[in-house]
Amino acid sequence: NRAQVQPAQAPVSAEAAQGPLTQQDVERLIGGYLAEKESQKAAEAKLKSGEPYKVGTNLSMSATWQNGVVFETPNKDFWMRAGFRFQWDNVWFHQSTVNRLAPAKGIGPEIDGDYYRRVRPNFNGGFWEVGEFNVEIKMENVANGLNGMDDVWVGVKDIPVIGTVRLGHLHLPHGLEADMYSSSKPMTFFEVSAGNNAFYGGERCGSGLWLTNSFLNDRMTYAAVAYRPESTDNGADFANGDYAGILRLTGLPIWENDGRCFLHLGASATWRHARTNPVTGGAPTSTFSTDAELLDRSGGDNRYGNDLNPVPAGFKASPGNQNAWVTTGAILSASTTIYNLEAFYNNGPFSIQAEYQFAFIDGSMIGGKQTGDLGFTGGYIQMGYFLTGESRTYDKRLGRLGSEYINRANTPFWLVRGEDGKINYGLGAWEIASRFSRLDLNTGTGAVPGTHLDTGGSF
């Protein structure tokens, strides 16, 4: 037998019984009525909580705003979010004519410029409670008539032991920097560090199979990916033997105050097999480049000089547009392995993160000569502090930085003139950050010309 829900009696003051109602009496009456309604709703919800719900029986949908337009059913067994974002990149250079590197050996003169770095519509959601999908298109990147792709996949979650399985064009779990594994939205800087750019070749995504799960109350995670490295960003790759795999483990030894204070530690290993010659089917010719060469190179921490447009008639291409700041040159290899250590500590508005990479090249060949195994290193450390008190987000389920930089600003940004004629404003969220990175391509063996790159920046 179910208990009967009895309506609560609204309290009435003694003064009200003896004379006209005062404002306080009215407030008490209204408060009592609202309390009675809430009590009745809570009792009804409690009675219904034991009743099973069949997924998909209520398909009515409502729309709300949650970092985009969200459509969802009452029980959230079906939902979808739609949004759009863009990033406008501007660069200005000032170089000494005395210390400028010669084009034949270095960067050469740089020129100012701007372009839209990202133009991204995004759709993500869930279906039948255990299914999930994401579609984010790179409208700023069109190659061979095909739009570029960021995260484009479909998956199933809550599988015992395994956890989550996703198939498609995926962000790869090698590294902590947001654009490597999470999204470009929570990136502190527009570009990843020099080591990540050199050793992973700017490879954020690949097409394949991804498995992940969290354990010990989401305090540990694993991620395993088997994929094909891509020569473009449009999900296409045609080559024999061009395969790769990643294994990553993370832990959260500290998690306090609903995530305002946490310590993340992680390690990953990325292995790539070289593609084979499509004509002869012979020995591998490269590991992850498009021109039959392994190029460990970096443009530093500033991606400027993409050959986005053809050079106009009568103009000469800037030598700074395509020259790498440091490079090992062409290295042929059967396979490469990149080991990565990562750490992130967050305490309220303060955060510090660091990574260290070691790239191991197996059985390399330079200029037709065997040079044996080679190793290069890189790493960075960066700090950030929110002047307005916000805190970074973290995804415990996937062991990575959250898909949004912060949950929300403590005070939204606005600048308007109030009814009294005075300026009214909100500060929004403001952070200061600084990073130092180092890329060391000196093997110490003489097989590769030794050189390294130190970069730093703040904002």
Buried (B, 14 or more C-beta within 10 A) or exposed (E): EEEEBEEBEBEEEEEBEEEEBEEEBEEBBEEBEEEBEEBBEEBEEEEEEEEEEEBEEEEEEEEEEEEBEBBBBEBEBBBBBBBEBEBEBEBEEEEEEEEBBEEEEBBBEBEEBEBEBBBBBBBBBBBEBBBBBBBBBBBBBEEEEEBBBBBBBBBBBEEEEBBBBBEBBBBBBBBBBBBBBBBBBBBBBBBBBBBBBBBBBBBBBBBBBBBBBBEEEBBBBBBBBEBBBBBBBBBBBEBEBBBBBBBBBBBBEBBEEEBBBBBBBBBBBBBBBBBBBEEEEEEBBBBBBBEEBBBBBBBBBBBBBBEEEEEEEEEEEBBBBEBBBBBBBBBBBBBBBBBBBBBBBBBBBBBBBBBBBBBBBBBBBBEEEEBEEBBBBBBBBBBBBBEBBBBBBBBBEBBBBBBBBBEEBBBEEEEEEEEEEEEEEEBBBEBEBBBBBBBBBBBEEEBBEEEBBEBEBEE
